[in-house]
Amino acid sequence: MEQTLTRLPNRPLDEPPGIHRPRLQPGAAPLDQETLGEPGVARRKSSGLRTRLLVVDIAAVAGTWLLLGTLNMPATTAGRRWGAALAAAIVTLLLIYLLGLYRSRLCVQRSQETFRIVLAVAAGAMTLELLRGDRDRSTAAAIAAAGTCILALIAVRWLYSQWLRAQRARGHYLRGLVMVGANEDAAAVRTMLHSEPELGYEVRGIIGNPRRWSDWADLPSSRVIDQLPAIAKKTEASGVLLVANALSAAEVHRAIELASANGLHVQVWPGFRGLGTSRVRRHPVSGEMFLYVEPGRRRSWQFAAKRAVDVLGAAVGLLIGAPLLLLAWAAIRLQDGGPALYRQVRIGLDQRPFMVYKLRTMEVDADSGLDLAMINERTDGPLFKAAYDPRVTRIGAVLRALSIDEIPQLFNVLTGTMSLVGPRPALPQEVAEFDSELLRRHNLKPGITGLWQLEARDNPSFHAYRRLDLFYVDNWSIGMDLSILVATIPMVITRALSVGRPERKVQEALSEEPQ
């Protein structure tokens, strides 16, 4: 059995034991949202995440039930009125806990989280109705309070998730994992988790027999699955990630058995790269876990619905945004006297070039006197991205932070060269460096917003850009478009409210094109 768990870079796998190097310190505490309060899980240092979430839940629940739930109760005494509202709040919070809404694996599934919030609030509403004592009072007030409570919980939990994503992007609250399996797919998963830290995971150890040890040279490693508990303890990992297509069925079973016995959470990646979860169904056969993959079909009505949403959304957006557009146009003209509208050639559907329109956010002579390579943060791909671009004007930084500079693109949507939702429209010089797989992103119209803009707009990683755009193209549906549009609204509002804060100064000048 292998005796050493760590290895120096490029050291042969069978080098005699005794040479150890310290584990690279990630500077982040393990995530405790799933580990606290669950039987059989070893105690680990608390990160305080669940406590923070509990505090925002209490604020939302107490604020709605104690304020709105006590209205319109003239026939009841003050004690009974407040007692009923307090009981409704306690029942709601208790159901939130019992329904597992402090476990991260449920909180990341928005549909399940929303459904369980509705159940918990409904129980609170029934408690209020049973205890209020005012039988002549209409139930409309209780329904209004319950609806407000649901919206408040969804809102504060969304804000909490955005805060947590931002913290994780800075390397905080990452959950340590030991990866079991070391093939090329495992290396790709590690690259994804490393390039998108906002996902909340960090691979701290590896078990397997990789083709290239250079992919894993910085991690404690072993070829023996029985060393899993030792590596997890050494690296303070709280979970295990199994790469199923790199392991035999016996190895998967052994790894799960060891992880369960040592209080480690287990996640399995089946190797379905780019496949949306909506297409995967559980399909047990003789008690064994089988998975069924729904065929990817795009019916013509979905394309018609997408175009209808585009036209309607662009028309409404231009109507609402017209005053902002005029104010922005005047501000840009007054600032330096230059043109307010900026035109640029981009590549759209079927790799056809088109002219995109935006409000000018950079200096008039932005193309001269600056070496873009010096400020480009994206080193792993052909795209340009700078967190601080000195060419962006003061007005331009505000327009970008508020997404007002994107309003003219609604004309592109009306003319059919763009969609409200789709991959980011790329520049010709960028497309020239795309490989054949990434060129598939042009199978759909480019969009004003999209999955990458929503999930990783502030992430300079080209890997995230590539993965999310291809995922959208491969799994697109009108339902996905609508969910992205709905999620974009609070994101824009949050960015708008953050303008002027010290931590937002860099992001206000975010630049995604060389111009």
C-alpha positions as CSV (number, residue, x, y, z in Angstrom):
1,M,0.0,0.0,0.0
2,E,1.2,3.5,-0.8
3,Q,2.6,5.2,2.3
4,T,2.9,8.8,1.2
5,L,0.0,11.1,0.3
6,T,1.9,14.1,-1.1
7,R,4.4,14.4,-3.8
8,L,6.7,17.0,-5.3
9,P,6.0,18.3,-8.8
10,N,7.2,15.8,-11.4
11,R,8.3,13.3,-8.8
12,P,7.9,9.7,-10.1
13,L,4.9,8.0,-8.6
14,D,7.0,5.1,-7.1
15,E,9.5,7.4,-5.4
16,P,10.3,6.2,-1.9
17,P,8.2,7.7,0.8
18,G,9.5,10.3,3.2
19,I,9.6,13.4,1.1
20,H,6.6,15.6,1.9
21,R,5.6,19.1,1.0
22,P,2.9,21.2,2.8
23,R,-0.5,21.4,1.2
24,L,-1.2,24.7,-0.6
25,Q,-3.3,26.7,1.8
26,P,-6.4,27.9,0.0
27,G,-7.2,30.6,2.6
28,A,-10.8,29.6,2.8
29,A,-12.9,27.8,5.4
30,P,-14.9,24.7,4.4
31,L,-18.6,25.3,3.7
32,D,-20.8,24.3,6.6
33,Q,-24.3,24.7,5.0
34,E,-24.7,21.0,4.5
35,T,-22.6,19.7,7.3
36,L,-24.2,21.3,10.3
37,G,-27.0,19.4,11.9
38,E,-26.7,16.3,9.7
39,P,-26.3,13.0,11.5
40,G,-23.2,11.0,10.7
41,V,-21.2,13.9,9.5
42,A,-18.0,14.8,11.3
43,R,-17.9,18.1,13.1
44,R,-16.0,20.8,11.2
45,K,-15.1,24.4,11.8
46,S,-18.2,26.5,11.2
47,S,-18.0,29.2,8.6
48,G,-21.2,30.9,9.8
49,L,-23.0,30.7,6.5
50,R,-26.1,29.0,7.9
51,T,-26.3,31.5,10.7
52,R,-26.2,34.4,8.2
53,L,-28.9,32.8,6.2
54,L,-31.0,32.2,9.3
55,V,-30.7,35.9,10.2
56,V,-32.0,37.1,6.8
57,D,-34.8,34.6,7.0
58,I,-35.8,35.8,10.4
59,A,-35.8,39.4,9.2
60,A,-38.0,38.6,6.2
61,V,-40.4,36.3,8.1
62,A,-40.8,38.4,11.2
63,G,-41.0,41.6,9.2
64,T,-43.9,40.4,7.1
65,W,-45.9,38.4,9.7
66,L,-45.5,40.8,12.6
67,L,-46.3,43.9,10.5
68,L,-48.7,42.7,7.8
69,G,-50.2,39.8,9.7
70,T,-51.5,42.0,12.5
71,L,-53.3,44.4,10.3
72,N,-57.1,44.5,10.1
73,M,-57.7,42.7,13.4
74,P,-59.9,45.2,15.3
75,A,-61.9,42.5,17.1
76,T,-58.9,40.8,18.7
77,T,-56.9,41.9,21.7
78,A,-53.3,43.2,21.2
79,G,-51.9,40.1,22.9
80,R,-53.8,37.6,20.8
81,R,-53.1,39.6,17.6
82,W,-49.3,39.7,18.2
83,G,-49.3,36.1,19.5
84,A,-50.9,34.8,16.4
85,A,-48.5,36.6,14.1
86,L,-45.5,35.5,16.2
87,A,-46.8,31.9,16.0
88,A,-47.1,32.2,12.2
89,A,-43.5,33.4,12.0
90,I,-42.2,30.6,14.3
91,V,-44.1,27.9,12.3
92,T,-42.8,29.4,9.0
93,L,-39.2,29.3,10.2
94,L,-39.5,25.8,11.7
95,L,-40.9,24.5,8.4
96,I,-38.1,26.2,6.5
97,Y,-35.6,24.3,8.7
98,L,-37.5,20.9,8.5
99,L,-37.9,21.2,4.7
100,G,-34.1,21.3,4.4
101,L,-33.7,24.8,3.2
102,Y,-30.5,25.3,5.1
103,R,-28.8,22.6,3.0
104,S,-26.8,23.9,0.1
105,R,-27.8,21.1,-2.3
106,L,-31.5,22.2,-2.0
107,C,-30.8,26.0,-1.9
108,V,-29.0,25.9,-5.3
109,Q,-32.1,24.4,-6.9
110,R,-34.3,27.5,-7.2
111,S,-37.5,25.7,-8.2
112,Q,-37.3,23.3,-5.2
113,E,-36.3,26.2,-2.9
114,T,-39.3,28.3,-4.0
115,F,-41.8,25.4,-3.7
116,R,-40.7,24.6,-0.2
117,I,-40.8,28.3,0.8
118,V,-44.4,28.4,-0.4
119,L,-45.2,25.3,1.7
120,A,-43.6,26.8,4.8
121,V,-45.4,30.1,4.4
122,A,-48.7,28.4,3.8
123,A,-48.3,26.6,7.1
124,G,-47.6,29.9,8.7
125,A,-50.8,31.4,7.2
126,M,-52.9,28.5,8.4
127,T,-51.5,29.0,11.9
128,L,-52.4,32.7,11.8
129,E,-55.9,31.9,10.7
130,L,-56.4,29.4,13.5
131,L,-55.1,31.6,16.3
132,R,-56.2,35.1,15.4
133,G,-59.7,34.7,16.9
134,D,-61.3,37.3,14.7
135,R,-63.7,35.1,12.7
136,D,-65.4,38.0,11.0
137,R,-62.2,39.3,9.5
138,S,-61.5,38.5,5.8
139,T,-58.7,36.1,4.9
140,A,-57.5,38.6,2.3
141,A,-55.1,40.2,4.8
142,A,-53.6,36.8,5.6
143,I,-53.2,36.0,2.0
144,A,-51.6,39.3,1.3
145,A,-49.2,38.8,4.2
146,A,-48.4,35.3,3.1
147,G,-47.7,36.5,-0.5
148,T,-45.5,39.3,0.8
149,C,-43.6,36.8,3.0
150,I,-42.9,34.5,0.1
151,L,-41.6,37.4,-2.1
152,A,-39.5,38.7,0.8
153,L,-37.9,35.2,1.4
154,I,-37.2,34.7,-2.2
155,A,-35.7,38.2,-2.5
156,V,-33.4,38.0,0.6
157,R,-32.3,34.5,-0.3
158,W,-31.4,35.7,-3.8
159,L,-29.4,38.6,-2.3
160,Y,-27.7,36.2,0.0
161,S,-26.8,33.9,-2.8
162,Q,-25.3,36.9,-4.8
163,W,-23.3,37.9,-1.8
164,L,-22.0,34.4,-1.3
165,R,-21.1,34.1,-5.0
166,A,-19.1,37.3,-4.7
167,Q,-17.3,36.0,-1.6
168,R,-16.5,32.7,-3.2
169,A,-15.2,34.5,-6.3
170,R,-12.7,36.1,-3.9
171,G,-11.7,32.7,-2.5
172,H,-13.8,32.6,0.7
173,Y,-16.2,29.9,1.9
174,L,-15.0,27.3,-0.6
175,R,-15.8,23.7,0.1
176,G,-12.8,21.4,-0.1
177,L,-13.2,18.2,-2.2
178,V,-11.1,15.1,-2.8
179,M,-11.5,14.1,-6.4
180,V,-11.6,10.3,-7.1
181,G,-10.8,9.7,-10.7
182,A,-8.0,11.3,-12.7
183,N,-8.8,11.0,-16.4
184,E,-9.1,13.9,-18.9
185,D,-12.7,14.6,-17.9
186,A,-11.6,14.9,-14.3
187,A,-9.0,17.4,-15.3
188,A,-11.7,19.4,-17.2
189,V,-14.0,19.4,-14.2
190,R,-11.1,20.6,-12.0
191,T,-10.4,23.4,-14.5
192,M,-14.1,24.4,-14.4
193,L,-14.2,24.5,-10.6
194,H,-10.8,26.4,-10.5
195,S,-11.8,29.0,-13.1
196,E,-15.2,29.6,-11.6
197,P,-14.6,29.8,-7.9
198,E,-18.1,31.4,-7.4
199,L,-19.4,27.8,-7.8
200,G,-18.0,27.2,-4.3
201,Y,-15.8,24.2,-4.7
202,E,-12.0,23.6,-4.5
203,V,-10.3,20.4,-5.4
204,R,-7.7,19.7,-2.6
205,G,-6.6,16.2,-3.3
206,I,-6.7,13.5,-6.0
207,I,-7.0,9.8,-6.1
208,G,-6.3,7.9,-9.3
209,N,-3.8,7.1,-12.0
210,P,-3.7,10.0,-14.4
211,R,-2.1,9.9,-17.8
212,R,-0.3,13.2,-17.1
213,W,0.8,13.9,-13.5
214,S,1.5,17.5,-14.5
215,D,-2.3,18.2,-14.3
216,W,-2.3,17.3,-10.6
217,A,1.3,18.1,-9.5
218,D,0.2,20.7,-6.9
219,L,-2.2,18.4,-5.0
220,P,-1.8,15.6,-2.4
221,S,-2.3,12.4,-4.3
222,S,-2.6,8.6,-4.1
223,R,-3.4,5.8,-6.4
224,V,-5.2,3.9,-3.6
225,I,-8.8,4.5,-2.9
226,D,-8.4,3.4,0.7
227,Q,-6.3,6.5,1.3
228,L,-9.4,8.7,0.8
229,P,-10.0,9.3,4.5
230,A,-6.4,10.2,5.1
231,I,-6.2,12.7,2.2
232,A,-9.6,14.3,3.2
233,K,-8.3,14.7,6.8
234,K,-5.0,16.1,5.7
235,T,-6.5,18.6,3.3
236,E,-9.5,19.4,5.6
237,A,-11.9,18.5,2.7
238,S,-15.5,18.0,3.6
239,G,-16.6,16.1,0.5
240,V,-15.7,13.7,-2.3
241,L,-16.2,14.2,-6.0
242,L,-16.4,10.9,-8.0
243,V,-15.7,11.1,-11.7
244,A,-17.7,8.1,-12.7
245,N,-16.3,7.4,-16.2
246,A,-12.8,7.2,-14.7
247,L,-13.7,4.4,-12.2
248,S,-15.0,0.9,-12.2
249,A,-18.3,0.1,-10.5
250,A,-16.4,-1.6,-7.7
251,E,-14.2,1.5,-7.2
252,V,-17.3,3.8,-7.1
253,H,-18.9,1.6,-4.5
254,R,-15.7,1.5,-2.4
255,A,-15.3,5.2,-2.5
256,I,-18.9,5.9,-1.5
257,E,-18.5,3.3,1.3
258,L,-15.4,5.0,2.7
259,A,-16.8,8.5,2.3
260,S,-20.0,7.6,4.2
261,A,-18.1,5.9,7.0
262,N,-16.0,9.1,7.5
263,G,-18.7,11.7,7.3
264,L,-17.8,13.0,3.8
265,H,-20.4,14.2,1.4
266,V,-20.4,12.5,-2.0
267,Q,-21.1,14.0,-5.3
268,V,-20.9,12.1,-8.6
269,W,-20.2,13.5,-12.0
270,P,-21.3,11.0,-14.6
271,G,-19.4,12.6,-17.5
272,F,-22.3,14.2,-19.2
273,R,-20.4,17.3,-20.2
274,G,-22.7,20.1,-21.5
275,L,-25.9,18.2,-20.8
276,G,-28.6,20.2,-19.0
277,T,-30.2,18.6,-15.9
278,S,-33.6,19.1,-17.4
279,R,-32.9,16.4,-19.9
280,V,-31.8,13.8,-17.4
281,R,-34.3,11.5,-15.7
282,R,-33.9,8.9,-13.0
283,H,-34.9,5.5,-14.5
284,P,-34.3,2.6,-12.1
285,V,-33.9,-0.8,-13.6
286,S,-34.3,-3.8,-11.2
287,G,-33.5,-1.5,-8.3
288,E,-30.3,-0.2,-9.9
289,M,-29.9,3.5,-10.6
290,F,-30.2,4.1,-14.4
291,L,-30.4,7.5,-16.0
292,Y,-32.4,8.4,-19.1
293,V,-31.5,11.3,-21.3
294,E,-34.3,13.1,-23.1
295,P,-33.6,13.8,-26.8
296,G,-32.7,17.4,-27.5
297,R,-35.6,18.6,-29.7
298,R,-36.4,22.1,-30.6
299,R,-39.8,22.5,-32.0
300,S,-40.7,25.3,-34.4
301,W,-43.1,26.8,-32.0
302,Q,-40.2,27.5,-29.6
303,F,-38.4,29.6,-32.2
304,A,-41.6,31.4,-33.0
305,A,-42.2,32.1,-29.2
306,K,-38.6,33.3,-28.9
307,R,-39.1,35.8,-31.7
308,A,-42.4,37.0,-30.2
309,V,-40.7,37.5,-26.8
310,D,-37.9,39.4,-28.6
311,V,-40.2,41.8,-30.4
312,L,-42.5,42.4,-27.5
313,G,-39.6,42.8,-25.0
314,A,-37.6,45.1,-27.3
315,A,-40.6,47.3,-28.0
316,V,-41.5,47.6,-24.3
317,G,-37.8,48.1,-23.4
318,L,-37.4,50.9,-25.9
319,L,-40.6,52.6,-24.7
320,I,-39.5,52.4,-21.0
321,G,-35.9,53.2,-21.7
322,A,-36.4,56.1,-24.1
323,P,-36.1,58.8,-21.4
324,L,-32.9,57.2,-20.1
325,L,-31.6,56.9,-23.6
326,L,-32.1,60.7,-24.2
327,L,-30.5,61.6,-20.9
328,A,-27.5,59.4,-21.5
329,W,-27.2,60.8,-25.1
330,A,-27.2,64.4,-23.7
331,A,-24.7,63.5,-20.9
332,I,-22.2,61.9,-23.4
333,R,-22.5,64.9,-25.8
334,L,-21.9,67.4,-23.0
335,Q,-19.0,65.5,-21.6
336,D,-16.6,65.7,-24.6
337,G,-18.7,66.8,-27.6
338,G,-18.1,63.4,-29.3
339,P,-20.8,61.1,-30.9
340,A,-23.1,59.4,-28.4
341,L,-23.7,56.3,-30.5
342,Y,-21.1,53.7,-31.1
343,R,-21.2,51.2,-34.0
344,Q,-19.1,48.0,-34.2
345,V,-19.1,45.0,-36.4
346,R,-19.9,41.7,-34.6
347,I,-20.5,38.1,-35.7
348,G,-24.0,36.8,-35.4
349,L,-26.2,33.9,-36.5
350,D,-24.5,31.4,-38.9
351,Q,-21.3,33.5,-38.5
352,R,-22.7,36.4,-40.5
353,P,-21.4,39.9,-39.6
354,F,-23.7,42.6,-38.5
355,M,-23.6,46.1,-37.0
356,V,-24.2,46.4,-33.3
357,Y,-25.2,49.6,-31.7
358,K,-24.3,50.8,-28.2
359,L,-23.9,54.1,-26.4
360,R,-20.3,55.3,-26.4
361,T,-18.7,54.7,-23.0
362,M,-15.0,55.3,-24.0
363,E,-13.0,58.4,-25.0
364,V,-13.3,59.5,-28.6
365,D,-9.7,58.5,-29.4
366,A,-9.9,55.2,-27.4
367,D,-8.0,53.2,-30.1
368,S,-4.8,55.2,-29.9
369,G,-1.9,55.3,-27.4
370,L,-2.7,52.2,-25.3
371,D,-1.3,48.7,-25.3
372,L,-4.4,46.6,-24.7
373,A,-2.3,43.5,-23.9
374,M,-1.1,45.3,-20.8
375,I,-4.6,45.6,-19.3
376,N,-6.2,42.5,-20.7
377,E,-7.0,40.1,-17.8
378,R,-8.0,37.2,-20.0
379,T,-4.9,35.1,-20.5
380,D,-6.5,31.8,-21.4
381,G,-8.4,32.7,-24.5
382,P,-8.7,35.2,-27.4
383,L,-11.2,37.6,-25.7
384,F,-10.5,40.9,-24.2
385,K,-11.6,41.8,-20.6
386,A,-10.3,44.5,-18.3
387,A,-11.6,45.1,-14.8
388,Y,-10.2,48.7,-15.1
389,D,-10.0,50.2,-18.5
390,P,-8.5,53.8,-18.5
391,R,-10.3,54.6,-21.8
392,V,-13.7,54.4,-20.1
393,T,-15.1,57.8,-19.3
394,R,-16.8,58.7,-16.0
395,I,-20.2,58.8,-17.7
396,G,-19.4,55.6,-19.5
397,A,-18.6,53.8,-16.2
398,V,-22.0,54.7,-14.8
399,L,-23.8,53.7,-18.0
400,R,-22.0,50.3,-18.0
401,A,-22.8,49.7,-14.4
402,L,-26.5,50.5,-15.0
403,S,-26.5,48.6,-18.4
404,I,-27.9,51.7,-20.0
405,D,-25.3,51.5,-22.8
406,E,-27.0,48.3,-23.9
407,I,-30.3,50.0,-24.7
408,P,-29.6,50.7,-28.4
409,Q,-29.1,47.0,-28.9
410,L,-32.9,46.7,-28.6
411,F,-33.0,48.1,-32.2
412,N,-30.8,45.1,-33.2
413,V,-33.4,42.8,-31.6
414,L,-36.2,44.4,-33.5
415,T,-34.4,44.0,-36.8
416,G,-33.7,40.4,-36.0
417,T,-29.9,40.4,-35.9
418,M,-29.9,39.9,-32.1
419,S,-32.1,38.3,-29.5
420,L,-32.9,39.4,-26.0
421,V,-31.1,36.2,-24.8
422,G,-28.2,34.5,-26.4
423,P,-24.4,34.2,-26.5
424,R,-22.4,37.4,-26.3
425,P,-21.8,38.8,-29.9
426,A,-18.1,38.3,-30.6
427,L,-15.7,40.4,-32.6
428,P,-14.4,39.1,-36.0
429,Q,-10.9,38.9,-34.7
430,E,-12.1,36.8,-31.8
431,V,-14.1,34.5,-34.0
432,A,-11.0,33.9,-36.1
433,E,-9.4,32.2,-33.2
434,F,-12.4,30.0,-32.2
435,D,-12.1,26.3,-32.8
436,S,-14.8,24.3,-34.5
437,E,-16.5,23.4,-31.3
438,L,-16.8,27.0,-30.1
439,L,-18.1,28.1,-33.5
440,R,-21.3,26.2,-32.6
441,R,-22.2,29.2,-30.4
442,H,-23.2,30.9,-33.7
443,N,-26.0,28.4,-34.2
444,L,-28.2,30.8,-32.3
445,K,-28.6,34.6,-32.5
446,P,-26.3,36.6,-30.1
447,G,-28.1,38.2,-27.2
448,I,-28.1,41.3,-25.0
449,T,-28.1,39.1,-22.0
450,G,-27.3,35.4,-21.6
451,L,-26.2,32.5,-19.4
452,W,-22.6,33.7,-19.3
453,Q,-23.6,37.3,-18.6
454,L,-25.7,36.1,-15.8
455,E,-23.4,33.5,-14.2
456,A,-19.9,34.8,-14.9
457,R,-20.0,38.4,-16.2
458,D,-17.2,39.5,-13.8
459,N,-15.2,36.3,-14.3
460,P,-12.2,36.8,-16.6
461,S,-11.9,33.1,-17.3
462,F,-12.3,32.2,-21.0
463,H,-13.1,28.6,-19.8
464,A,-16.2,29.9,-18.1
465,Y,-17.2,31.9,-21.2
466,R,-16.7,28.9,-23.5
467,R,-18.5,26.4,-21.2
468,L,-21.6,28.5,-20.5
469,D,-22.1,29.7,-24.1
470,L,-21.9,26.1,-25.4
471,F,-24.1,24.9,-22.6
472,Y,-26.8,27.5,-23.6
473,V,-26.6,26.5,-27.3
474,D,-26.8,22.8,-26.5
475,N,-29.7,23.1,-24.0
476,W,-31.6,26.1,-25.2
477,S,-35.4,26.3,-24.7
478,I,-37.9,29.1,-24.4
479,G,-38.2,28.2,-20.7
480,M,-34.5,28.8,-20.2
481,D,-34.7,32.2,-22.0
482,L,-37.5,33.3,-19.7
483,S,-35.7,32.2,-16.6
484,I,-32.6,34.1,-17.7
485,L,-34.7,37.2,-18.4
486,V,-36.3,37.0,-15.0
487,A,-33.0,36.5,-13.3
488,T,-31.4,39.4,-15.2
489,I,-33.8,42.0,-13.8
490,P,-32.7,41.7,-10.1
491,M,-29.1,41.4,-11.2
492,V,-29.3,44.8,-13.1
493,I,-31.1,46.3,-10.1
494,T,-28.4,45.0,-7.7
495,R,-25.6,46.4,-9.9
496,A,-27.4,49.8,-10.1
497,L,-27.8,50.0,-6.3
498,S,-24.1,49.2,-5.9
499,V,-22.9,52.1,-8.0
500,G,-20.6,54.3,-6.0
501,R,-19.7,51.8,-3.4
502,P,-15.9,51.3,-2.9
503,E,-16.0,47.6,-3.8
504,R,-17.9,48.4,-7.0
505,K,-15.5,51.1,-8.4
506,V,-13.5,48.5,-10.4
507,Q,-16.6,46.8,-11.8
508,E,-18.2,50.1,-12.9
509,A,-15.5,50.4,-15.5
510,L,-15.7,46.8,-16.6
511,S,-14.6,46.5,-20.2
512,E,-15.4,43.5,-22.4
513,E,-14.4,44.8,-25.8
514,P,-11.2,46.4,-27.2
515,Q,-13.2,49.0,-29.2
